Amino acid sequence: MADFLSFTVIGVAVGAIYAIAASGLVVTYATSGIFNFAHGAVGMFAAFLYWQFRWDWNFPAPLAIFLVIFVFCPIFGALLERFVMRGLQNTMEITKLVVPIALLLLLTGSASWIWGDPIPETLRRFFGPDKKITIGDTFISWHHIIVLIVAVLMAAGLYVVLYKMRIGVNMRAVVDNPELTQLNGGRPVLAASFSWMIGTALAGLAGVLIGSLQNAAINNLALTLLIVDAYAAAIFGKLRSLTLTFVGAIVVGLSISYWNWLSDTGQKWTWLSGFRISIPVVLLVIVLILLPHERLRGAVVSRFKERFSVPTIPKAALWAGVLVLFFAAAVPIAQRKPEALLSTGLAFGIIALSLVLLTGYGGELNLAPLTFAGIGAVVAYQFEVNITKGHINESLSIWGLLLAAAVCALVGAIIALPALRLRGLYQGLVTFGFAIFVTNMVFKQRRTLHFNLPWYGDGEDFEINIFTGGGLFVPRPNWFGIDFRISNSNYMVFLAVVFALIGLGLVALRRSTYGRRLAAMKDSPAASATLGMSLVKMKLSVFALSSAIAGVGGVLYAAQQGASDENSWVITASLPLVLLTVVAGVGYVSGAFAGGILTGVFFVMLGDVFLKLSVDYSAFEWLFTDVVKDFFIFVGPAFAAISLATSPAGFLNDMFDNYRPLTSRRGLPLLSAWVVFQGLFYLWRITDGIGTWTFMLVSLGVALLLPAIAQVIRPDLYIDAKTLKQRREELPLELVGVDRPITAQDVKQADAALQLPVGVSDNDGRS
């Protein structure tokens, strides 16, 4: 009985912290419609900052708490709402999710950059671990009591703010109808800013409280994911009700505590500890499945800021050929490391193609493409091992690749079942929870499972090895008479061909009847259902096909790496790929390519460049390594994604607009000059005049700056014909011949102004 009471108190205390964190989520979502995925990262950063004030600078605890919770967090929340979240109105759900994910990566990366990871100390409990009260045979620490008191006071304070104060009424009114609120004297902007100030303060408070409960060095990622457990409580309250949110938080806290009490995680069954970590996400998925059906949008077709054009099949085929030729041309000049990085980027790009189909074309969400890719790699590995009776096959068979695609398609269809009744945020949370569950329950289980199957033969057991040796060794293919196992260059070109073929297939699919149905379902599910479209079949099919593509990419990525461990497939590895693909343009095949290259190549390449600079200029080593290099690696991708608030369609959309004038008849000379320059530069590299990294950086820089150079040389290229005609007509007559050439129309205007009779010739013989 004493144990039951002790674990109940612990569970209620942990649940109270989850309630504090979840309440902050509810407040921000209710007023802005944005689910702050970075909520846990804000709490983590606040906990680190509290450690800095309290233990490194020796501030008194009350002052440290005041500076973190009542100064830093509200100011950060107000700035966040003003400069990031406000620009996300009328954007796709994936954009509203990706920008907070970028903020999550920014905060976790900044914490590693500033403090290191982990901080080799703990956040001590309030009044120390020895301050306790006794109830019978049960001891309750003062820290747990303070947590409960703070949770109750926070709930009472939120009730007063939301229901007894004008600003709270304004906040609740904004949820229902911001336009009507403004007409009645409300201030929606002020309400949104105030809600984000409250939300970030609650996240910071939860981070400090839960960090103090840990008996180990505080780790930025672990602490972030601990607060992520509060997501289940927020969803239990339907992101609206604070009362239900508190109930859900207590349920989550008690479930974890009772599981710790009833299970012996020290046994050989490692899945027990994995399940304990997964309890919140299991509850999250259950709550999501049991939520009432979302009504289909039917009043109007959804109008988003993101609009993606679809290329014609001949144009897509042309660019697919250019892509393959580009990587074929890279073979003579690429060194071993650039080849490996480019191959990794291409494999990531193939996985990202699954997002183009699912999210860019169909409007459905998947935050865990690398989880499906990992499942594909595991399946291919098991196939290659078992067909050779425990000895891995020397080369990847086509059947292993097809089996991986089929299994991933089946898993994707199963995951789509709860998503059939969910859209947007809830759908993304299902895939997020699935990724955490698979990581804890599958990828981290270093075990060998034996099955006695009669049809397997020779009386041997069928074995399933899940990272038993710490990694999966998937071989490269040996197809079409070409051995891709020996030559890294051949495998790089092979990956380029696979990417080009799948990308071309996606463009053809988008332009087909099936693709038009996908676009219709994305714009208006209600209208699609009214016209007789089966949304169930469409969602199941697009999830299955998308997962199959991710599985193929996962197998090829594992073959490129040679050996991959469970950390290659975790949710924290998926999020940067999702983020950078959306930053590039999730509606374009080229967006998947750019996302893969950015994930696998660009930031690693920048790190190498800064490392070389630190060697060449040793006096500035501290600047190039400790400051610039680490900064770009940790927070560079996050800053790129936050730019979505101002350019939600991705940077490729802007690049296409800038390059389009160069493909016109007037712009072809400049484009041809650039091609000639790039060809000569390529010859210089082949003759070893410059290094590979220099060639790549200069080529990339010139390509990116080409539109800006063209605007300086030929500004008229970036003026449409109508505007150019209008400007010509508005140009003063005395500037004709100076600012632009003289036209026949100018001659007529001059004759009329000089009142010359028609038919009279001038000195040049003109009549």
N, C-alpha and C positions, 0 to 999 in steps of 0.2 A: 504493500500500500504506500509505503514511504517513497519507493521508486516511482510509482505511478504519479504521486503528487509532485515529485521533483520534476519529472519529465513534462507534466502538465504545465507547471509554472514556466519552465524553459520554453515550451511550445507557445504559450500565450505571450511571453516576452518577445520571442522572435516574430510571432504573428503581429504583435503591436508595431514592430519596426516595419514589417511589410505593409501594414496599414498606413503608416506615415508616408512611405514611398509611393504606394498605390494611390493615395489621396492626391499627391502632387500630380501624378499622371492624369487623374480624372479631371482635376481643375484645368490643366492646360489643354487637354483634348476637348473638354466641354466648351471652351470659348474660342478655340482656333481650328478644331477639326484635324489637328496634327498630333499623331501619336509619337511622343518623344522617345525614340529608341535610345537616345543618349542619356536617359534619366539615370540609369545606373552609373554611367561614366561621370555624370555630374556629382553624384554621391561619392564616388571613389575619389575624384579630384578634391572634393571638400574634405574628405578624411585625410588625404595626404597633406593638405594645407593646414588642417588642424594639428597634425603631427609636427609640422614645421613650426607653427606658433608655440605649441604647448611644450614639446620635448626638445626641439633643436634650439629654439630661441628662449625657452623657459618663461613664456608668458603665463600668467595665472590662468587656470582653466576657464573661469567665467569670461575673461577678456578674450581668450582664444576662440571660445564658442561664439561670442558676440561678433567678432570680426569675420568669422567664417559664415555663420548662418544669417546674420542680420545686416552684413555689409557686402561681403563678396558675392554671395549667392543672389541676392536681389538685383544688384547692379549687373551681374552677368546675365540674369534672366531678362532684364529690360533690354540690354544690348542685343541679346540673341533674338528676341521678338522683333526688334526694330530693323535689324540689318540682315536677318536670315529668314525667319519664319514668315514675316509679312509678305515676302515675295512669292510664297508658295500657293497663294490663293489661285483657284481655277487651274491647277496642274493635276497631272495624273497621280493616282495613288502611289505608284512606284517612286515618283519624284518626291512625294511627301514623306516617304519612308527612307529614301536614300540619303537625303540631306541630313536628317537626324543620325543616320548611321555614320555619315561622314563626320559629324560632330563627335560621335562615340570614338571613332578612330583618332580624331584630333586630340581628344582629351586623354585617352590612354597612351597615345604616342608622346604627348607633351609631358605626361607624368613620368614616363620612362626617360625622356630626354632631360628633365629637370632633376628628378630624384634618383634615377636608377630603378632597377626592378629586380627583386623586391627591396623595400626598405628593411634593413636588417634589425628592425625593432618592432614591437607590438604597440598598439594603442591601448594603454592600460585602462582598466575599468575605473569608473568614478569611485573615489574613496578607497581604491585598492581591492584586491581579491579576497581579503580576509574580513571585510566588513559584511556581516551576515546577520539575519535574524532567524530564530528557530521557531518552527511551528510543529510541535510533536517531534518526530524523528526527521523532519525535513528542514534543510537549510536553504534560505533564499537570500541571495546577495543583494546588497543595496543597489547595485547597478541594475538588476532586473526590476526592482521596485521603481527606480527612477524612470526606466523605460516605460513601464506601465502608466506612471503618472503623466509623463510627457505625452504619451499617446492619447490619454483621456483629455488632457488640456488642449491638445491640438485639435481633437474632434470638436470640442466645445467652441474653440476659437473659430474654426471653419464654419460651424453652424451660425455663429453670431455674424461673421462677415458675409456669408451668402444669403442669410434670411433676415437679418436685422439692420444691415447697413445698405445705404444707397448704392455703393459701388458693387456690392454683391448682387443686388437686384439687377443692376445694369449688366453684370457678367452673365447672369442666368438668362436675361432677355436676349442678349447677343446670340445665344445658342439657337433660339427659336427663329428670330428674324432680325438680323442686324440692320437692315434698311428701315424697318418699322421702328426699331429702337432709336435710331438716329433721328427719325421724324418726330419722335416724342421727347427729344431733348437728351437722349442718351449719348454716350461717347464710346462707340465700339473699339476704337483704337486704344483709348485709355484702359478699357476693361481687359482687352487682350494683353496689354503690357503688364497690368497689375496681376493677372492670372499667371503669367510666366514668372513674375517675381516670386509669387507664392509657391508655384510649383518647384522652381529650382531651390528655394529655401527648404522646402520639405525634403527634396532629394538630398541636399547637403546634410540635413539633420539625420536622415536615415543612414547615410554613409558613415557619419561619425559614430552613431549608436551601434551599428552592426559591425563596424571595424573594431570597436572596443570589445566586442564579444569574442573576437578571434584570439586564439592562444598561440598564434604564429606570426611570423613577419608578414606585413600586409603586402599583398601582390595586387598590382593594378587590375589585371584581367580577372583574377579570381574574385576580387571585391566587386567589380562591375557586374559579373554574372550572379553574384549573391543577391544584388538588388534587382536583377532581372527576374528573380523568383517572384517579385511583387507583381509582375505582369498578370499572373493568373488571378490575383485578387482584384486587380482593376477590371479585368474582363468579367469576373464574377459579378461585379457591380455594373456591368454593361457600359462602362465608361461614363456613367451618369450618376448612379446612386452611391453616395458616400456610405450610407448604412450598409448596403449589400457589399460594398468594398471592404468594410471592416470585418464583416462576417466571413468573407472569402479569405481575407488575410489570416484570421485566426484559424480557419480550417487548414490552410497551407502550413502554418507554423506548427499546429498540433500534429498534422500528418507526418511531417519530417521528424518531430521529436519522438512520437510513438514508434515510428519505424526504427529509429536509433535504439529504442528501448527493447523492441521485440526481436530485432535481427542481430545476429552476431557477425559483424562485418569482418571479423578476423578469420572466419572460416575460409576454406579453399574456394568457396563459391563467390568469386569476385563480382558476380553480377549483383550481389546484394548491395555492395557499396555503390555500384553503378546505378542501381535503381533508386537508392536514397537521393543521389544527386538529381535524378530525373523526375522525382515526385512532383515538383512544381510544374514542369512542362507537361507531364501526364495529366495533371489536373487542369492545366490550361487547355489542352486539346479536348478533354472531356467537356469542359464548360463551353468551348466554342461549338462543339457538335450539338450540345443541348440548347444552344441559343435559339430563339425564335427565328424563323426564316426572314431573310432580308427581302423587302419588297423590291421587285424589279423596277428599274428606272423606266418611266414611260412617258412622262410629260413632253420632254424634248430630247433630241439627240445631244449627248454630252459634248460640250465644246471645251476642249483643253487648249492650253497654250502650245502643247507639243503637237506638231503636225509633221508627218514623215511622208516624203514622196517615195514612190516605188519606181525603180528603173525598168526600162524595157529589157526583155530577155537578151536581145543582141548586145545592148550596152553592158548588161551584167556579164555576158560571156566574154566581151572584150576586156573588161576589168579583171575577170578571173584569169584570163590568159596573161595579162600584165603582171598580176600577182605572182604567178608561177615563174614567169620570165625573170622577175625581180629577184626571187630567191635562187633561181638557177644562176643568175649573174653574180650573186653573192658568194657562190661556192669558191671561185678562184681567189677571192680577197679575204674571206672570213677566216679568222683564227679559231682555235679550238673553243675558247670560252665564248666568243660572240656566237659561234654556231650553236652551242648548247643553250645559250640564252634565247636566241631566235627560235629554236625548236620548242623551248618551253613556252615562249609567247604564243607560238602557233597552236600548241596543244591547249593552252588556256583559251585561245580564240575559238577553237572548235567547241569547247565546253560552253563558251559564252553564246554561241549560235543557238543553243537551247533557249536562252533568254530572249533572243530576237524573235523566235517563233512564238514562245509562250506569252511574253510581256509586250514586245513591240507590235506583234501582229494581233494577238488575241486578247490583250489587256488583262491576263491572269498573272498572278504573282508567285514567284518562287525565290526565296532568299537563300536557298541552300543548293545551288547547282553542283558544288563540289562534293556534297554528300552523295548525290546520285552518281557522280563520277567515281567516287570511292567505291560504291557498291559494284559498279561495272568492273573496276580494277580487281576487286576481291573475287568476283565471279570468274573473270578470265584467269586469274591465278589458280583458283581451285580446279578449273577445267584443265589447264596445262599440267598441273601436278598429278591429278588423278588418272588422266588418260595414259600417263607413263608410269603408273604405280609408284608414286612417291618421289619420282625424279622429274624435276621441271623440264618441260619440253625445250628444245634448243631454240626454237623460233615460234613466234606467235602464229597460231593457226587462224584461218578465216572463220572456222567454226567457233573458236573461243571468243572472237570479237562479236560474232552474230549472237552467241548465247548471252554475252554481257548486255548487248543492246536489248534483247528480248526480256531479260530479267528486269532491267531498269525500266523498260516500258510497262511491265506488269506492276512493279512497285509504284511507278508514277500514277498509274490508273487507280491503284488502291489509295494512294494519298489524295487523289482527286475526289474520292467518294465523299469525304466530309466537306471538301471544297465546293461540291455541287450546290450546296445551299449557302455558301459564303462567298463574299466578294471583298476585294480591296484589302484593307488592313487585316481583317480576321483571316483571310486566306494566307496572307504573308506570315501571320503568326503561327498558323498550322505548320507551314514548311519550316519555320524557325524552330518550333518545338520538336518537329520530326528530326531535324539535324542534331539537336542536343541529345535526343533520345538515342539515335543511332550511334553517335560518338561514344556515349557512356555505356551502352548496352551491347554494342557490336565491335566497334573499332578498338576500344580499350580492353577488350577481353582477349588476353594473350593465352589462348587455350587451343587444344586440338580436340575436336569432337569426332567420335568414332560411330559409324553406322554399319550394321551388318545387313547388307543388301544382297538378296539371293542372286540377282541378275548381274552383280558386279564382277563375279568370277574369281576363281582360284582361292576361294575361301577368305580372301583378304577383306579388311574393313574399308569402307569408304570414309575418307578423312576430310574434315574441313578445318583448315589451319587459319586462324585469324590473328595475324601479326605475332605468331608464336615466337619467331626469331627476331622480332622487333621490326621487321620490314617485309614488304612484298616484292618479289623479284619477277617482274613480268618481262618476257623476252621481246625483242623487236621482231618484225616479220621478215620473212625471206620469200617474197612473192614475185611472180612474173619474171623469174630468172635474175632478179636483182636482190642482192644481200644487203639489207638495211641495217644489219647488226654490226658490221665492221665500220662502215663509213658514216660518220656523223653528218657529212654533207648530203649524202643520199637520203638519209632519214629526214633531214630538214626539208628537202625538196618534196619528199613523200608527204610530209605533213601539210605543205603548201598545196599540193594537189588535192588532198582530202578536204582541206578547208574550202578550196575553190569549188569542188564538186558539191559539197553540202550547201555552201552559200548559194551557188547557182540553182540548186534544187529548191532552196527556200524562196528565192525570187520567183521561180516558176510556180511554186505552190501559192505564193501570195497573189499572183495574177490569175490563178485558177478560180473556179467556182467556190472551192473550199476556202480559199484565201479571202474571197469577198464575203463569205459567210462569217469568217473570223472577224473581219473588220466590222461587220454589222453587229455582231455580238459585243464587240468592244464598245461601239458607240451607243447602242441601245438594246439591251437584252430583252426589254419588254416588247419593242417593235419586232425583234427577230422572232420571239415566241409567238406573237400574234400572227405573223406571216407563215407559221407552221414549222419553223426551225426547231429541231430537237437540241435544246441547250445541253442536255445530259450527254448526248453523243458527242457534241462538239467539245465540251470540256474534257471528257474522258479521252477523246482521241488526241487533242492537242497536248494534254499533260503526258500521255503515253509517248507520243512522238518526240516531244521535247526531252523527256527523261532518257529516251533511247539515244538521242544525239549526245546528251551529257555523258551517258555510259560509254559511248564510243570514244569521246574525248578523254574520259578518265583512263581507259585502257591505254590509249596512245601516250598520254601524259606519264603514266606509270612506266611504260616502256622507255620513254625518253629519260626519265630519272634513273632507271636501272633498279633502284630500291627506294620505296616510299613507305613511310611509317604512318601511324594514325594521325599525326599532326598535319599531314598533307591534306586531310579531308574534313577538318573540323569547321565549325560554323565561322570561326574567326578568320579562316582562310577563304571562305566563300564570300564574306561581306566585301572585301576589297575588289574582288572580281565583279560582283554585282554593281558595286559603286562606280567603278571606272568604266564599265560598259554603258551604264546609264549616262555618265558624264559625257562619253563620246557620242552616244545616240543609239538607244536600245532599239529603235525602229529601223536601223540600217544594218545590213550584213557587214558593212565596213565598220560599224560601231563595235561589233563583236571582235573584229580584227584589232581595232585600236585598243579596246579594253584588254584583250589578251596581251598585246605588246606592251602596254603600259604596266600591266601587272607583272609580267615575267621579264621584261627587258629594261624599260626606261629608267626606273628608279634605281635598279641595280647598276646600270651603266653610269648614271650620275654619281653614284657612290664611288665607283672605280675612278671616275674622272677627278673627283675631289681628293681621293686617296693619292692619285698620281701627283696632283698639285701640291699636296702636303709633303711629298718626297722631293719634288723639284724646288720647292720654296720652303725649306725646313723651318725658317724663322716664323712662318705663319701656319705651322702644323696645327696648333691649337684651333685656329680659325677654320681650316678646311676639314678637320676631322671631328673635333668635339662640338663644333657649332653648325657649320653649313651641312656637312655630310649627314650627321645624325638628324638634323632638323628635316632635311628632305626625305630621308628614309622613313622617319616616324610620322610626320604630319603633312608631307607633300600631297599624297593622294586625298587626304581629307580636305585640304584647302581647294583642290581641284573640284571636288564634288560640291562644296558649299557654293561654288559659282553657279550651280543649277538654279539657285534662287533668282538669278538675273537672266539665265539662258537655259530654260527648262528642256528644250529640244536637244541639247548637247552641242558641244563645240564643232562637231562635224557639219551640222546644219549651217552654222555660220561660215565654215570653211567652204562648203559647196557654193554658198552665195558669193563668196569672195573670188572663187576660182572660175565661176561660170562665165564672166566676161572674157576671160583669157581663152576660152574655147570658141569664141565667136570669130567671125572672119577678120574683124579688126584687131583682135587680140592674138591671132595665130603667130605673127612675127615674134612677139615677146615670148610666147610659149615655146616656139622653135629655138629661140636663143637660149632659153633655159635648158632645153634638152641637149643642145650642143655643148653647153657648159658642163652639164652633168656627165656627158660622155667623155669629154676631155679629162674631167676630174677623176673619172673611173679609170681611165688609162694611166693617169698619174699614180693611182693606188696600185694598179697591177704591176707597175714597174718599181714598186716599193719606194716611191718618192715620199709617201706619207703613211702613217699608221692607220689601222682599221678603225679605231675609235675616233680619230680625227676626221677620217673620211665620213663616218656615219654622222657625227655631230654637225659637221659643216654642211653636209647634204641635207640633213633634216632642218637645220637653221635656214638655209637658202630656200628650201621648199615652203617653209612656214612664212618667210618674209616676202615671198614672191608677189602675193597680191598687194602688199604695201609698197613694194618697189614699183609695181605696175601703176599704182595710183599716182605715184610721183611722176613717172615718165609719161603715162597716157591717162590723165584724169578723166578724159571723155569716155573711156571704156566703162566707167562705173556710173555713167549717166544714161538712163534709158532714152530711147529715141524721141519720145514725146517731150521729155524735159529738155533734151538737147535742142530740139527744134524751137521750143519756147524760149530758151536762153538766147538762141541765135536771133530770134525775132526781137527780143528785148535789148540786144546789144546796140549801143549808140552808133550812129552811122560813121562818125569820125574814127571809131576804133575798128571798123571793118578793114581787113587787110593787115591789121596788126595782131589782134587777138585770134583771128581765124581767117581762112582764105576767102577771097571774093567769089560770090556765086552769081548766077544769072539773075536771081531775084534781087540781089543787091544792086546790080546794074540798072534794072528797071526802076528801083526805088530812087537811085541817084538821078536818073534821067527825069523822073517826075519831080524831084525836088528842085532840079535846075531848070525845069520847064522847057526841056528840049523837045522839039517836035518829033513825032514818030517818023522813023525812016532816015533821019539825019545822021550821018556818020561822024564819029569823033576822030581824033588824031591817030587812033590805033586801027582805023578802018572798020570799026564796029558800026552797024546800022540798026 
